[in-house]
Amino acid sequence: MQLKLTTDYAIRTLLYLARHRRIVPIAEIAEAMKIPRKYLNRLGLELRDAGLLITHRGQHGGYSLGRSPGKIRLYDVVLLMEGTVVLNRCLEEENYCGLGATSYCTVHKCYSVMQKKWENFLKNVTIENLMGETSEKEIEKWIDSGPGEMIAESEQEEALVC
């Protein structure tokens, strides 16, 4: 599965806004993120309609976040831009399978496990989590527990050490 370029642009736009915490001119975002301005205008409308950003008109207009960075989950952005977060159509509610084998198919079971981890990751990671410098090893830990739980665990470990 490959995310659409639009999804990548949406995440990067929201992250840019979160890091700058002000009304950011569209031209600045377009230049910094290497997004064609017309494309960003259309993307901004979708993000605005979903409540993820606010559009500001006028000479000092641009975009700002519609929610705090900690309230914008990757799940919300991916679902909005992709239309689904499902890895394979056999995992959809209809359980479509050309073989009619979803109840016993090993491949379906494998996809199902991958789907749960994918959704858990997307639901637990927010734009705020992406704002800092984080290693790939730390991000890998988010797959099963999410960054919030990782912080809570490390605080518990520190409390035990003291």
VOBA-1610 file (N, C-alpha, C; in pm, whole numbers, padded with zeros to 5 digits, always signed):
BEGIN
Met+00085-00118+00000Met+00000+00000+00000Met+00088+00124+00000Gln+00052+00219-00081Gln+00125+00345-00084Gln+00024+00457-00064Leu+00055+00545+00032Leu-00032+00659+00055Leu-00024+00754-00063Lys-00134+00818-00092Lys-00138+00918-00199Lys-00048+01036-00163Leu+00002+01102-00264Leu+00083+01221-00244Leu+00002+01327-00168Thr-00127+01333-00192Thr-00214+01428-00124Thr-00212+01404+00028Thr-00210+01279+00068Thr-00206+01245+00211Thr-00075+01292+00272Asp+00034+01268+00203Asp+00165+01314+00250Asp+00166+01466+00263Tyr+00116+01535+00161Tyr+00110+01681+00166Tyr+00024+01729+00282Ala-00087+01663+00307Ala-00177+01703+00416Ala-00107+01691+00550Ile-00040+01579+00573Ile+00031+01559+00700Ile+00141+01661+00715Arg+00217+01684+00609Arg+00327+01781+00616Arg+00276+01925+00636Thr+00164+01958+00574Thr+00106+02091+00592Thr+00063+02111+00737Leu-00005+02012+00793Leu-00050+02022+00932Leu+00069+02028+01028Leu+00172+01951+01000Leu+00292+01954+01083Leu+00361+02090+01075Tyr+00368+02147+00956Tyr+00428+02280+00938Tyr+00351+02385+01019Leu+00219+02378+01011Leu+00136+02472+01087Leu+00154+02454+01238Ala+00164+02329+01281Ala+00182+02300+01423Ala+00315+02355+01473Arg+00417+02343+01393Arg+00550+02391+01435Arg+00558+02544+01438His+00477+02611+01356His+00486+02757+01349His+00384+02829+01436Arg+00277+02764+01474Arg+00178+02818+01570Arg+00136+02962+01542Arg+00105+02989+01416Arg+00058+03121+01376Arg-00018+03106+01245Ile-00075+03214+01196Ile-00134+03212+01062Ile-00017+03214+00964Val-00011+03110+00882Val+00101+03097+00788Val+00050+03122+00646Pro+00112+03215+00574Pro+00070+03240+00436Pro+00083+03112+00351Ile-00011+03095+00261Ile-00013+02976+00174Ile+00116+02968+00093Ala+00164+03081+00045Ala+00288+03082-00034Ala+00406+03028+00046Glu+00411+03061+00174Glu+00520+03012+00260Glu+00515+02861+00275Ile+00395+02808+00300Ile+00379+02662+00314Ile+00416+02593+00183Ala+00365+02646+00073Ala+00390+02587-00059Ala+00539+02581-00088Glu+00609+02688-00059Glu+00752+02693-00085Glu+00828+02598+00008Ala+00797+02604+00136Ala+00869+02523+00235Ala+00845+02373+00216Met+00725+02337+00179Met+00688+02195+00166Met+00696+02145+00022Lys+00734+02234-00071Lys+00745+02198-00213Lys+00613+02142-00267Ile+00504+02212-00233Ile+00370+02175-00279Ile+00324+02282-00377Pro+00280+02245-00497Pro+00227+02346-00590Pro+00114+02425-00522Arg+00119+02556-00537Arg+00025+02643-00466Arg-00122+02610-00496Lys-00156+02586-00623Lys-00295+02551-00657Lys-00337+02422-00588Tyr-00246+02328-00582Tyr-00272+02199-00516Tyr-00296+02223-00367Leu-00214+02308-00308Leu-00229+02339-00166Leu-00361+02410-00138Asn-00403+02496-00229Asn-00533+02564-00213Asn-00647+02462-00204Arg-00646+02364-00295Arg-00751+02260-00293Arg-00741+02172-00168Leu-00619+02137-00134Leu-00595+02056-00015Leu-00642+02131+00111Gly-00614+02260+00115Gly-00655+02342+00228Gly-00806+02343+00247Leu-00881+02345+00137Leu-01027+02342+00147Leu-01076+02211+00209Glu-01016+02100+00169Glu-01054+01969+00227Glu-01022+01964+00376Leu-00904+02013+00411Leu-00864+02013+00551Leu-00950+02108+00634Arg-00987+02219+00573Arg-01076+02315+00640Arg-01213+02254+00663Asp-01269+02193+00561Asp-01402+02134+00572Asp-01407+02024+00678Ala-01293+01960+00703Ala-01284+01855+00805Ala-01252+01913+00943Gly-01231+02045+00949Gly-01202+02108+01078Gly-01057+02095+01122Leu-00970+02052+01031Leu-00830+02032+01068Leu-00746+02160+01055Leu-00791+02250+00972Leu-00724+02381+00965Leu-00828+02490+00945Ile-00784+02611+00970Ile-00869+02730+00955Ile-00808+02815+00844Thr-00892+02863+00754Thr-00844+02952+00649Thr-00869+03096+00693His-00772+03181+00665His-00781+03323+00701His-00767+03403+00572Arg-00859+03492+00550Arg-00859+03572+00427Arg-00790+03705+00449Gly-00763+03770+00339Gly-00707+03905+00346Gly-00557+03910+00327Gln-00504+04032+00342Gln-00362+04057+00318Gln-00272+03971+00407His-00314+03949+00531His-00233+03870+00624His-00296+03732+00645Gly-00360+03682+00541Gly-00429+03555+00549Gly-00336+03436+00532Gly-00398+03320+00539Gly-00323+03196+00524Gly-00397+03086+00598Tyr-00322+02993+00654Tyr-00379+02881+00728Tyr-00327+02878+00870Ser-00410+02826+00959Ser-00367+02792+01094Ser-00436+02661+01131Leu-00389+02597+01236Leu-00450+02470+01276Leu-00592+02490+01327Gly-00677+02395+01296Gly-00816+02399+01342Gly-00834+02331+01477Arg-00737+02253+01517Arg-00736+02184+01646Arg-00595+02187+01700Ser-00580+02155+01826Ser-00444+02147+01881Ser-00374+02027+01816Pro-00242+02033+01801Pro-00169+01925+01735Pro-00191+01789+01801Gly-00215+01788+01930Gly-00239+01663+02001Gly-00375+01602+01974Lys-00463+01677+01910Lys-00598+01629+01878Lys-00613+01589+01732Ile-00507+01603+01654Ile-00512+01564+01513Ile-00437+01432+01497Arg-00512+01324+01484Arg-00452+01191+01469Arg-00419+01165+01321Leu-00314+01090+01299Leu-00283+01049+01162Leu-00401+00974+01100Tyr-00473+00901+01183Tyr-00591+00827+01136Tyr-00689+00921+01068Asp-00717+01035+01131Asp-00813+01131+01076Asp-00767+01184+00940Val-00640+01212+00930Val-00586+01268+00806Val-00584+01163+00695Val-00537+01044+00728Val-00529+00938+00627Val-00670+00900+00579Leu-00763+00885+00672Leu-00900+00850+00633Leu-00961+00958+00544Leu-00940+01084+00579Leu-00992+01194+00499Leu-00934+01193+00357Met-00805+01180+00347Met-00739+01191+00217Met-00751+01064+00133Glu-00746+00949+00197Glu-00749+00821+00124Glu-00891+00769+00103Gly-00982+00808+00191Gly-01118+00756+00184Gly-01135+00625+00259Thr-01023+00563+00297Thr-01024+00439+00374Thr-00887+00420+00437Val-00880+00338+00540Val-00751+00298+00596Val-00734+00147+00583Val-00827+00083+00514Val-00827-00062+00501Val-00721-00106+00399Leu-00641-00204+00438Leu-00531-00250+00355Leu-00575-00336+00236Asn-00685-00409+00251Asn-00732-00496+00144Asn-00884-00503+00151Arg-00948-00517+00037Arg-01094-00515+00036Arg-01157-00630+00112Cys-01085-00738+00135Cys-01142-00849+00212Cys-01160-00811+00359Leu-01100-00699+00400Leu-01113-00651+00538Leu-01227-00550+00555Glu-01286-00510+00444Glu-01402-00419+00451Glu-01517-00491+00521Glu-01616-00416+00565Glu-01730-00475+00636Glu-01799-00584+00555Glu-01800-00570+00423Glu-01867-00669+00339Glu-01787-00799+00328Asn-01660-00800+00375Asn-01573-00917+00366Asn-01565-00972+00224Tyr-01552-00884+00125Tyr-01547-00931-00013Tyr-01426-01023-00033Cys-01451-01138-00089Cys-01344-01231-00125Cys-01391-01308-00248Gly-01313-01301-00355Gly-01347-01373-00477Gly-01355-01523-00456Leu-01289-01572-00352Leu-01290-01715-00322Leu-01395-01751-00217Gly-01454-01650-00154Gly-01550-01677-00045Gly-01483-01745+00073Ala-01359-01708+00099Ala-01279-01782+00197Ala-01236-01700+00319Thr-01298-01585+00345Thr-01249-01498+00452Thr-01250-01565+00590Ser-01335-01664+00612Ser-01341-01728+00744Ser-01224-01822+00771Tyr-01157-01873+00668Tyr-01048-01967+00690Tyr-00918-01933+00616Cys-00919-01828+00540Cys-00803-01791+00457Cys-00687-01739+00543Thr-00570-01800+00529Thr-00452-01758+00603Thr-00407-01618+00562Val-00419-01587+00434Val-00381-01454+00386Val-00472-01348+00450His-00602-01375+00456His-00697-01284+00520His-00658-01262+00667Lys-00623-01369+00735Lys-00583-01358+00877Lys-00458-01273+00891Cys-00364-01291+00801Cys-00242-01210+00801Cys-00275-01063+00780Tyr-00358-01035+00679Tyr-00400-00898+00654Tyr-00473-00839+00775Ser-00551-00920+00840Ser-00628-00874+00956Ser-00536-00829+01069Val-00430-00905+01094Val-00333-00868+01198Val-00262-00739+01158Met-00220-00731+01032Met-00154-00609+00983Met-00247-00489+00996Gln-00374-00508+00964Gln-00474-00401+00970Gln-00487-00347+01112Lys-00493-00437+01209Lys-00507-00394+01349Lys-00388-00309+01392Lys-00268-00352+01355Lys-00148-00276+01392Lys-00145-00141+01319Trp-00181-00140+01192Trp-00186-00017+01112Trp-00283+00083+01174Glu-00405+00037+01203Glu-00505+00126+01261Glu-00464+00173+01399Asn-00407+00084+01480Asn-00361+00123+01614Asn-00257+00234+01603Phe-00164+00217+01512Phe-00060+00318+01490Phe-00122+00451+01450Leu-00208+00450+01349Leu-00270+00573+01300Leu-00355+00642+01407Lys-00424+00564+01489Lys-00511+00621+01591Lys-00434+00675+01710Asn-00313+00625+01732Asn-00235+00666+01849Asn-00133+00775+01822Val-00101+00799+01696Val+00000+00898+01663Val-00068+01027+01616Thr-00028+01137+01676Thr-00085+01268+01643Thr+00021+01357+01578Ile-00025+01467+01525Ile+00068+01567+01470Ile+00166+01613+01578Glu+00119+01626+01699Glu+00206+01667+01810Glu+00321+01568+01829Asn+00293+01440+01816Asn+00398+01339+01829Asn+00506+01355+01724Leu+00471+01407+01608Leu+00565+01422+01498Leu+00647+01551+01507Met+00613+01637+01601Met+00676+01769+01609Met+00821+01762+01658Gly+00855+01663+01737Gly+00990+01655+01791Gly+01079+01563+01709Glu+01202+01553+01749Glu+01297+01461+01686Glu+01277+01325+01751Thr+01245+01225+01670Thr+01220+01092+01720Thr+01292+00991+01632Ser+01354+00892+01695Ser+01427+00790+01618Ser+01329+00688+01560Glu+01375+00617+01457Glu+01293+00511+01398Glu+01262+00404+01501Lys+01357+00375+01590Lys+01334+00272+01694Lys+01218+00313+01785Glu+01213+00440+01822Glu+01103+00488+01906Glu+00970+00480+01831Ile+00971+00517+01705Ile+00849+00513+01625Ile+00802+00368+01610Glu+00894+00275+01593Glu+00857+00134+01584Glu+00781+00089+01708Lys+00817+00140+01823Lys+00748+00104+01949Lys+00604+00155+01949Trp+00577+00262+01874Trp+00442+00317+01869Trp+00344+00223+01800Ile+00394+00132+01718Ile+00306+00043+01642Ile+00214-00035+01735Asp+00268-00086+01845Asp+00187-00165+01936Asp+00123-00085+02048Ser+00190+00022+02092Ser+00139+00089+02211Ser+00104+00235+02194Gly+00150+00298+02091Gly+00124+00440+02074Gly+00222+00522+02156Pro+00254+00644+02112Pro+00353+00727+02181Pro+00311+00768+02321Gly+00183+00789+02343Gly+00135+00829+02476Gly+00165+00722+02580Glu+00142+00596+02543Glu+00169+00486+02634Glu+00318+00470+02656Met+00398+00496+02554Met+00543+00486+02567Met+00593+00588+02669Ile+00538+00708+02665Ile+00577+00812+02759Ile+00538+00769+02901Ala+00417+00719+02915Ala+00370+00675+03046Ala+00458+00563+03099Glu+00499+00468+03013Glu+00585+00358+03056Glu+00720+00410+03100Ser+00779+00504+03023Ser+00911+00555+03060Ser+00904+00634+03190Glu+00793+00704+03214Glu+00777+00776+03341Glu+00765+00678+03455Gln+00697+00565+03434Gln+00686+00462+03537Gln+00822+00403+03567Glu+00901+00376+03462Glu+01036+00322+03482Glu+01121+00419+03562Glu+01112+00548+03530Glu+01188+00649+03603Glu+01145+00651+03750Ala+01015+00637+03775Ala+00965+00637+03912Ala+01019+00517+03989Leu+01034+00403+03923Leu+01087+00283+03987Leu+01235+00298+04018Val+01308+00370+03932Val+01449+00389+03952Val+01478+00481+04070Cys+01395+00581+04089Cys+01417+00681+04195Cys+01409+00628+04331
//
